[in-house]
Amino acid sequence: MNRNFWTRRQFIRVGTGAVATGAAAKFTVLKPKPLWASPRPPAASDTVRFASIGTGVRGCELLQASLRVPGVQCVAACDLYDSRHIAASEAVNNPSLPTTRNYKEILDRKDVDAVIIAVADHQHRRVFVDACAAGKDIYCEKPMSHTVEDGFAMIDGAQKAKRIVQIGSQRVSSITYGQAKEIYDSGQLGEVYHVEAHWDRNSPSGAWVYPIPPDANEQTIDWNEFLVGAPKRPWSPERFFRWRCFTDYGEGLPGDLFVHAISGIHFITGTNTVAKRAYSTGGLFHFKDGRDYPDLIETLYDYPKFRSYLRCNLNNDQGDYIGLYGTKGTLTLQGQTLTYTPQDTRPDPEGYSIYGWPAKLRDEYLAQFAAEHPLYKVKTTEPSQVFSPPDGYSDLVDHQANFFNAVRTRKKVVENEEFGNNAALGCHLANYSYFKETQAVWDAAGKKIKS
């Protein structure tokens, strides 16, 4: 994950020319909001006790982030790999943290108010629905679902059980994305018809070629339990640790990276729906290691009010970027840095085609234009505005704080089960189109994808 963003110090050092041309840009350090609803930390009696189901790299990141959220306590953890039990206890600085391989033992605990689900995508539905039935609130990692059917079953389970759900694309809780939404909602961009995003990486780790721990074997890992919901296969440490590469367990680049961009775009634009149509292209060019998914995918999406182009390329590192291109301005996000650049839409006389006119007609046109627009020559370039969080800011911490606050207040979060499902459906559309080599059309009435 790219965690780079501009700080005030870095901005001053490189100069405003790095982010904008013309007039000097105005730089603003955004102010984080409190991590809890009241001015004081929650009382001990109001502590939210949670457990993590899945404690791989993402699960441990979430556990570490939880230490910065007041009024929460991790009381247990679960993973199919024994060494991750140790990693979980280290993440929360608790050597005596209760751990298990069996997630149902977590759900049976009366002291667990909520669970983090950070397992492979193909097991999201099973753990999620069981957690709802057990009365647990749920923070579920992205993408919410592994299939279209999974997502709607998860919505049904959450709403029947009246559970608080938050999906783990943290950009919707970022103060930078909040500022982007404020600019968008203000109308400063004008009409936005085109949105584009990319997240490009160029390393084996970025392509999920994770090293295999030396103690990984069928004694330290419950391989059969990992295969629940997937085809039976002989023991494969590559499939266990690099599951995002395979259609049996993950959603590839769309599920790992597109989902962040889609969630961010949906949040900024208020588009809590599914694209009407998607068309993907790409290929597997470099990482030919037996994986199913491509290492380059590009997808065009048709939304009701705009069109969107998304790209993930694992063969050249261009980082992550979102651009919203409006009739009055441009909004770009790179990492945690937001730049708003206004478009100069004030009137100018036509300066090209009139030079095919006779001089007399051209001079008359220019004179008339000047008479009708007396101030058109008096122009000042409006500066770009650049926003960035302070050093040390974590949108992941804010995202978790929003979830745990919702557990207390019972008020739905922005990235609830419906929002998360819509973002996941965008991933399913991209993969459907890529593998079937055709357009993917969303059938909202039938809740399915068709060609």
Backbone torsions as a table, in degrees:
resi	resn	phi	psi	omega
1	MET	NA	133.6	179.2
2	ASN	-81.5	114.4	-177.5
3	ARG	-104.5	9.9	-176.5
4	ASN	-75.4	139.9	170.4
5	PHE	-153.3	160.2	-178.7
6	TRP	-72.7	135.6	168.3
7	THR	-105.4	167.3	178.5
8	ARG	-57.8	-41.3	-178.1
9	ARG	-62.5	-45.8	180.0
10	GLN	-65.2	-37.6	-178.2
11	PHE	-63.6	-45.3	-179.4
12	ILE	-65.3	-38.3	-175.8
13	ARG	-65.6	-43.9	-176.2
14	VAL	-84.3	-18.7	-180.0
15	GLY	86.6	157.8	-174.8
16	THR	-69.8	-18.1	-179.7
17	GLY	-63.2	-18.6	-179.5
18	ALA	-72.9	-22.1	-176.0
19	VAL	-120.2	-12.8	-177.5
20	ALA	-159.1	152.3	174.8
21	THR	-108.7	163.2	179.6
22	GLY	88.0	-136.7	-176.8
23	ALA	-65.4	153.6	-179.7
24	ALA	-58.7	138.9	-179.2
25	ALA	-78.5	149.8	175.4
26	LYS	-93.7	123.6	-175.6
27	PHE	-106.3	130.8	-179.3
28	THR	-128.5	128.9	172.1
29	VAL	-89.3	119.9	-177.1
30	LEU	-72.1	149.5	-178.7
31	LYS	-100.0	119.3	177.6
32	PRO	-63.2	151.9	177.1
33	LYS	-90.5	160.2	177.4
34	PRO	-58.4	150.0	-177.8
35	LEU	-86.3	3.5	177.5
36	TRP	-144.8	163.3	-169.2
37	ALA	-71.1	-33.1	-176.7
38	SER	-106.9	164.2	-179.3
39	PRO	-63.7	-20.0	-178.8
40	ARG	-110.9	150.7	175.5
41	PRO	-60.0	152.3	179.7
42	PRO	-59.6	149.0	176.8
43	ALA	-66.4	158.1	-179.4
44	ALA	-57.3	-33.6	-179.8
45	SER	-70.6	-15.3	-179.0
46	ASP	-104.0	13.7	179.2
47	THR	-64.9	133.4	175.1
48	VAL	-90.7	121.2	179.4
49	ARG	-101.3	127.8	-174.8
50	PHE	-134.2	166.6	175.2
51	ALA	-133.8	152.3	177.8
52	SER	-106.2	125.1	174.6
53	ILE	-103.6	101.8	-170.6
54	GLY	106.8	113.7	-178.1
55	THR	-132.4	43.1	170.4
56	GLY	-75.6	-156.0	-175.2
57	VAL	-60.3	-42.8	-179.5
58	ARG	-71.2	-42.0	178.1
59	GLY	-58.3	-41.5	179.4
60	CYS	-69.8	-34.9	174.2
61	GLU	-59.2	-42.9	179.5
62	LEU	-66.4	-39.5	178.0
63	LEU	-64.3	-42.3	178.7
64	GLN	-64.8	-39.8	178.5
65	ALA	-64.7	-34.0	-177.9
66	SER	-63.2	-23.8	-179.8
67	LEU	-66.6	-19.5	179.9
68	ARG	-95.3	1.8	179.5
69	VAL	-101.9	119.0	-179.4
70	PRO	-66.3	147.1	171.2
71	GLY	77.4	23.3	175.9
72	VAL	-130.7	154.3	-178.9
73	GLN	-146.9	127.9	173.3
74	CYS	-82.4	122.3	-175.8
75	VAL	-110.5	-7.2	179.9
76	ALA	-170.1	163.4	178.3
77	ALA	-148.5	155.8	-176.9
78	CYS	-139.5	137.5	171.5
79	ASP	-159.3	153.9	-179.3
80	LEU	-79.2	-11.7	-178.0
81	TYR	-110.9	120.2	-172.0
82	ASP	-60.0	-37.7	-178.1
83	SER	-65.9	-24.0	176.4
84	ARG	-72.0	-18.0	173.1
85	HIS	-64.7	-41.4	177.3
86	ILE	-66.3	-43.6	179.6
87	ALA	-59.6	-38.1	179.1
88	ALA	-65.4	-45.0	179.9
89	SER	-64.4	-35.0	176.9
90	GLU	-69.1	-36.7	-178.3
91	ALA	-63.2	-33.5	-178.9
92	VAL	-106.4	11.4	176.8
93	ASN	56.1	43.0	-178.8
94	ASN	-136.8	92.3	-178.1
95	PRO	-61.1	-22.2	-178.4
96	SER	-99.5	17.2	179.6
97	LEU	-59.0	125.5	177.3
98	PRO	-64.7	133.1	-178.7
99	THR	-134.9	157.9	-178.4
100	THR	-157.2	161.5	169.6
101	ARG	-88.1	-20.6	-171.0
102	ASN	-99.4	107.9	-176.7
103	TYR	-65.0	-22.8	-179.8
104	LYS	-68.8	-24.6	173.0
105	GLU	-65.9	-34.7	175.7
106	ILE	-64.5	-46.7	-176.7
107	LEU	-67.3	-24.0	179.0
108	ASP	-79.1	-12.8	-176.5
109	ARG	-74.2	131.6	-179.3
110	LYS	-78.2	-18.1	-178.4
111	ASP	-91.1	7.9	178.7
112	VAL	-102.5	113.3	177.8
113	ASP	-84.9	-34.3	-173.5
114	ALA	-147.4	158.1	177.4
115	VAL	-128.6	146.7	167.1
116	ILE	-96.4	127.7	177.4
117	ILE	-107.0	109.4	-178.5
118	ALA	-131.2	48.1	178.5
119	VAL	-98.7	177.0	176.5
120	ALA	-61.1	151.1	-172.0
121	ASP	-55.8	-37.1	-173.6
122	HIS	-68.8	-11.6	178.7
123	GLN	-109.1	4.4	178.4
124	HIS	-57.0	-49.8	-174.3
125	ARG	-59.8	-47.3	-175.8
126	ARG	-61.5	-49.7	-178.1
127	VAL	-67.7	-41.1	-179.0
128	PHE	-60.7	-51.7	-177.2
129	VAL	-64.7	-40.0	177.1
130	ASP	-64.5	-38.1	179.1
131	ALA	-66.1	-39.6	176.2
132	CYS	-60.5	-46.3	-179.2
133	ALA	-63.3	-27.3	179.4
134	ALA	-86.5	0.9	177.0
135	GLY	80.3	23.6	-179.9
136	LYS	-99.0	139.5	169.7
137	ASP	-77.9	157.8	-164.7
138	ILE	-134.8	127.5	163.9
139	TYR	-106.1	110.6	-174.6
140	CYS	-113.0	128.8	179.6
141	GLU	-62.8	156.2	177.4
142	LYS	-80.0	158.0	-15.3
143	PRO	-70.1	151.6	-174.8
144	MET	-57.3	-40.2	-171.2
145	SER	-128.4	160.5	175.6
146	HIS	-97.9	-24.1	176.7
147	THR	-139.0	165.3	176.6
148	VAL	-58.4	-45.5	-177.6
149	GLU	-63.7	-37.4	179.4
150	ASP	-57.2	-45.7	-175.2
151	GLY	-60.4	-44.1	-178.6
152	PHE	-71.9	-31.7	174.6
153	ALA	-65.7	-36.0	179.0
154	MET	-69.7	-41.0	175.2
155	ILE	-59.5	-46.5	-179.1
156	ASP	-60.2	-43.9	179.9
157	GLY	-63.6	-41.9	-178.7
158	ALA	-67.6	-42.6	-174.7
159	GLN	-77.0	-32.2	175.2
160	LYS	-66.3	-37.8	-178.1
161	ALA	-89.5	-3.2	179.4
162	LYS	56.2	50.4	-179.5
163	ARG	-96.7	148.4	169.5
164	ILE	-80.5	129.0	-179.0
165	VAL	-129.4	135.7	169.5
166	GLN	-134.2	133.4	177.5
167	ILE	-94.2	148.9	-165.9
168	GLY	-91.6	48.4	166.7
169	SER	-102.4	99.1	-165.1
170	GLN	-71.8	-7.3	-177.5
171	ARG	-61.9	-28.4	-178.5
172	VAL	-68.7	-14.5	178.1
173	SER	-103.8	-1.9	-177.1
174	SER	-70.9	138.0	176.3
175	ILE	-67.1	-26.5	177.1
176	THR	-68.4	-45.1	178.5
177	TYR	-70.1	-31.0	173.7
178	GLY	-62.3	-40.4	176.6
179	GLN	-66.3	-39.3	177.5
180	ALA	-61.3	-42.7	178.7
181	LYS	-63.8	-39.2	178.7
182	GLU	-61.5	-42.8	178.0
183	ILE	-65.4	-43.5	179.1
184	TYR	-60.9	-48.5	-177.2
185	ASP	-65.9	-25.4	-178.7
186	SER	-72.1	-15.4	-178.1
187	GLY	88.1	4.0	-177.3
188	GLN	-65.4	-22.7	178.4
189	LEU	-83.6	-11.7	-172.4
190	GLY	73.4	-143.7	177.4
191	GLU	-89.0	126.8	-179.7
192	VAL	-103.7	114.7	-179.3
193	TYR	-109.9	-14.0	-177.5
194	HIS	-134.9	130.6	176.0
195	VAL	-130.9	135.7	176.8
196	GLU	-135.0	154.8	-179.3
197	ALA	-152.5	148.1	171.0
198	HIS	-143.2	155.5	170.6
199	TRP	-142.6	102.6	-173.1
200	ASP	-114.6	140.1	-179.8
201	ARG	-137.6	163.1	-176.9
202	ASN	-149.5	66.8	177.9
203	SER	-159.7	154.7	176.0
204	PRO	-57.3	-40.4	178.6
205	SER	-62.8	-40.4	178.0
206	GLY	-64.8	-21.1	177.7
207	ALA	-100.5	16.8	175.6
208	TRP	68.7	19.9	176.4
209	VAL	-84.3	70.2	-175.9
210	TYR	-77.8	145.7	176.7
211	PRO	-65.9	150.4	178.8
212	ILE	-91.4	121.5	179.5
213	PRO	-59.1	144.0	-175.3
214	PRO	-66.2	-19.2	-179.8
215	ASP	-97.3	10.0	-177.8
216	ALA	-76.4	119.2	176.9
217	ASN	-159.6	-179.3	-176.2
218	GLU	-72.3	-10.9	175.2
219	GLN	-86.4	-33.6	-178.4
220	THR	-91.8	-10.2	-177.8
221	ILE	-129.8	134.6	176.5
222	ASP	-86.5	84.0	-175.8
223	TRP	-65.2	-39.9	-178.5
224	ASN	-63.6	-37.4	178.3
225	GLU	-69.4	-35.7	176.5
226	PHE	-60.9	-33.4	-176.8
227	LEU	-80.3	-6.1	178.1
228	VAL	-60.2	125.9	-176.8
229	GLY	88.7	2.2	179.7
230	ALA	-135.6	164.1	179.1
231	PRO	-61.8	146.1	177.1
232	LYS	-70.1	133.4	179.6
233	ARG	-145.1	155.7	174.2
234	PRO	-62.7	157.6	179.0
235	TRP	-48.8	129.6	-179.5
236	SER	-145.2	103.0	177.7
237	PRO	-62.1	-29.9	178.1
238	GLU	-62.7	-42.4	-180.0
239	ARG	-70.5	-33.1	-179.5
240	PHE	-70.1	-46.1	-174.8
241	PHE	-90.1	-20.5	-178.4
242	ARG	-119.0	40.2	-171.0
243	TRP	-62.4	-23.4	180.0
244	ARG	-64.0	-17.3	-179.5
245	CYS	-76.7	-12.7	-167.1
246	PHE	-121.9	137.2	-177.7
247	THR	-65.7	-22.7	179.2
248	ASP	-62.7	-28.2	-170.1
249	TYR	-125.6	-27.6	-173.2
250	GLY	-130.1	-175.0	-179.1
251	GLU	-119.3	16.5	175.5
252	GLY	62.2	-153.1	-177.9
253	LEU	-60.3	-41.7	176.8
254	PRO	-57.6	-45.2	-177.6
255	GLY	-73.3	-27.2	-179.4
256	ASP	-87.0	-40.2	-170.8
257	LEU	-123.3	-43.2	176.0
258	PHE	-52.1	-39.2	-173.9
259	VAL	-60.3	-33.0	176.3
260	HIS	-65.3	-46.7	-179.6
261	ALA	-64.4	-44.8	-179.6
262	ILE	-61.5	-44.7	179.2
263	SER	-61.8	-43.2	179.0
264	GLY	-64.3	-42.9	179.5
265	ILE	-65.5	-44.4	178.6
266	HIS	-60.2	-42.6	-178.6
267	PHE	-64.8	-48.6	-176.9
268	ILE	-63.2	-44.1	-173.2
269	THR	-90.6	-4.4	-177.8
270	GLY	68.3	31.8	-175.7
271	THR	-100.7	78.2	179.9
272	ASN	-90.8	67.9	-179.2
273	THR	-151.2	-173.0	-179.0
274	VAL	-112.5	142.0	174.4
275	ALA	-57.2	143.0	-179.1
276	LYS	-70.1	-30.0	-174.6
277	ARG	-157.3	150.0	176.8
278	ALA	-141.1	148.3	175.1
279	TYR	-137.0	125.0	-176.2
280	SER	-115.9	150.6	168.1
281	THR	-142.0	170.8	-179.3
282	GLY	153.5	-152.9	179.7
283	GLY	171.2	170.0	175.6
284	LEU	-105.3	104.7	-170.9
285	PHE	-109.1	-39.2	-171.9
286	HIS	-114.0	-47.6	-173.2
287	PHE	-89.2	67.5	-178.5
288	LYS	-88.9	73.8	-173.5
289	ASP	-117.3	20.4	-179.2
290	GLY	96.6	0.6	179.8
291	ARG	-71.4	160.4	177.3
292	ASP	-89.8	-34.3	-169.8
293	TYR	-87.2	153.1	178.0
294	PRO	-72.1	161.3	172.5
295	ASP	-101.8	4.9	172.0
296	LEU	-145.0	126.6	175.2
297	ILE	-143.2	136.3	176.7
298	GLU	-127.6	133.0	-175.9
299	THR	-134.9	133.6	172.4
300	LEU	-101.2	130.3	-179.8
301	TYR	-116.7	138.0	172.8
302	ASP	-103.0	107.2	172.2
303	TYR	-97.8	162.2	-177.9
304	PRO	-57.4	-36.7	-173.5
305	LYS	-112.8	-7.8	-179.9
306	PHE	-156.9	169.5	174.5
307	ARG	-113.2	149.5	-175.7
308	SER	-136.0	140.4	177.3
309	TYR	-120.1	123.5	179.0
310	LEU	-121.5	144.5	179.9
311	ARG	-143.0	140.5	167.2
312	CYS	-130.9	126.0	-178.1
313	ASN	-129.9	119.5	-179.4
314	LEU	-93.6	15.6	-175.7
315	ASN	-119.4	7.7	177.6
316	ASN	-163.9	127.2	-173.4
317	ASP	-89.1	103.9	173.3
318	GLN	-114.2	7.8	177.3
319	GLY	69.7	-160.6	-179.4
320	ASP	-114.1	144.6	-170.8
321	TYR	-154.2	140.2	168.5
322	ILE	-132.3	133.8	177.0
323	GLY	-129.2	129.8	174.5
324	LEU	-114.1	120.2	-171.4
325	TYR	-110.0	107.0	-176.7
326	GLY	-108.0	170.0	-179.1
327	THR	-71.9	-16.6	-179.8
328	LYS	-117.9	-10.8	-177.8
329	GLY	-173.4	168.9	-179.9
330	THR	-123.3	135.9	179.6
331	LEU	-121.2	123.0	179.1
332	THR	-127.0	143.8	175.9
333	LEU	-126.2	122.8	175.7
334	GLN	-125.6	113.5	-171.4
335	GLY	61.3	-122.8	179.1
336	GLN	-105.4	13.6	-179.5
337	THR	-102.1	129.6	-179.6
338	LEU	-112.1	131.7	176.5
339	THR	-127.2	127.4	173.9
340	TYR	-111.7	123.6	179.6
341	THR	-122.1	114.7	179.9
342	PRO	-71.0	148.0	172.5
343	GLN	-91.0	138.0	177.3
344	ASP	-84.3	101.3	-176.1
345	THR	-104.5	10.6	178.0
346	ARG	-68.1	151.0	-170.9
347	PRO	-67.4	141.5	172.3
348	ASP	-129.2	149.6	173.8
349	PRO	-68.4	150.1	175.2
350	GLU	-58.6	129.3	-173.4
351	GLY	-120.3	14.3	-179.5
352	TYR	-124.7	-62.2	-172.5
353	SER	-66.7	-26.3	-176.6
354	ILE	-68.4	-13.7	178.5
355	TYR	-82.5	4.7	166.0
356	GLY	-99.2	3.5	178.0
357	TRP	-93.0	160.0	168.7
358	PRO	-61.5	149.3	-176.1
359	ALA	-56.4	-38.3	-177.6
360	LYS	-62.6	-46.3	-179.7
361	LEU	-67.1	-38.5	179.5
362	ARG	-63.7	-44.6	-178.8
363	ASP	-65.8	-36.6	178.1
364	GLU	-65.9	-41.1	179.2
365	TYR	-63.0	-45.4	-178.1
366	LEU	-66.7	-37.5	178.9
367	ALA	-66.6	-42.3	178.7
368	GLN	-64.5	-41.0	179.5
369	PHE	-63.0	-43.3	-179.6
370	ALA	-63.5	-35.8	178.8
371	ALA	-68.4	-36.7	-178.5
372	GLU	-81.8	-20.2	-178.9
373	HIS	-132.7	73.3	-171.6
374	PRO	-64.3	-20.3	-175.8
375	LEU	-105.6	11.7	-171.7
376	TYR	-66.6	-24.4	179.3
377	LYS	-82.8	-14.2	-178.6
378	VAL	-92.8	86.3	-174.9
379	LYS	-120.4	139.9	172.2
380	THR	-124.5	137.3	-179.3
381	THR	-80.5	120.7	177.8
382	GLU	-71.0	135.9	-177.3
383	PRO	-73.0	153.8	169.9
384	SER	-70.5	156.5	174.8
385	GLN	-116.2	130.0	-178.3
386	VAL	-119.2	131.6	-178.4
387	PHE	-124.9	142.1	177.0
388	SER	-152.9	149.2	176.9
389	PRO	-72.0	164.5	175.7
390	PRO	-71.7	163.5	176.7
391	ASP	-55.8	136.8	176.1
392	GLY	87.3	-2.9	-179.4
393	TYR	-67.8	142.1	178.4
394	SER	-131.6	114.7	175.3
395	ASP	-70.3	-23.4	176.3
396	LEU	-65.7	-39.5	175.9
397	VAL	-64.2	-44.0	178.1
398	ASP	-61.7	-38.9	-178.7
399	HIS	-64.4	-43.8	177.5
400	GLN	-65.7	-40.2	179.0
401	ALA	-60.6	-40.0	177.8
402	ASN	-61.8	-40.0	179.2
403	PHE	-65.4	-51.1	-176.2
404	PHE	-66.1	-32.3	173.5
405	ASN	-63.5	-39.6	179.6
406	ALA	-66.8	-34.9	176.7
407	VAL	-59.3	-38.7	180.0
408	ARG	-74.1	-43.8	-172.0
409	THR	-88.0	-17.8	-175.9
410	ARG	65.2	23.7	176.0
411	LYS	-100.7	131.1	-177.1
412	LYS	-60.4	145.4	175.3
413	VAL	-86.3	171.4	178.1
414	VAL	-63.6	-49.1	-175.3
415	GLU	-92.2	63.1	-179.8
416	ASN	-81.0	-169.6	-174.8
417	GLU	-62.8	-32.4	-179.7
418	GLU	-75.2	-44.3	176.7
419	PHE	-60.6	-46.6	-179.0
420	GLY	-63.6	-36.7	178.3
421	ASN	-67.4	-41.3	178.7
422	ASN	-61.1	-39.4	178.0
423	ALA	-67.0	-42.2	178.9
424	ALA	-64.0	-37.0	178.9
425	LEU	-62.3	-33.0	174.4
426	GLY	-61.0	-37.0	176.2
427	CYS	-66.7	-42.4	179.9
428	HIS	-64.6	-37.7	177.0
429	LEU	-60.9	-45.0	-178.2
430	ALA	-62.1	-45.3	-178.5
431	ASN	-69.2	-39.5	177.9
432	TYR	-57.5	-48.1	-178.5
433	SER	-64.7	-41.5	-178.3
434	TYR	-63.1	-51.1	-173.7
435	PHE	-73.9	-31.1	-179.6
436	LYS	-92.7	-5.4	178.5
437	GLU	54.1	47.5	179.3
438	THR	-154.3	171.9	175.0
439	GLN	-69.4	150.4	175.5
440	ALA	-113.0	120.2	-177.1
441	VAL	-110.2	131.2	179.7
442	TRP	-86.1	120.2	176.4
443	ASP	-97.8	94.4	-175.2
444	ALA	-65.2	-39.2	-178.9
445	ALA	-66.2	-40.1	-178.7
446	GLY	-88.9	-6.3	-178.4
447	LYS	52.9	52.1	-179.5
448	LYS	-154.9	165.2	176.7
449	ILE	-100.5	137.4	175.4
450	LYS	-136.4	164.9	-179.0
451	SER	-83.6	NA	NA
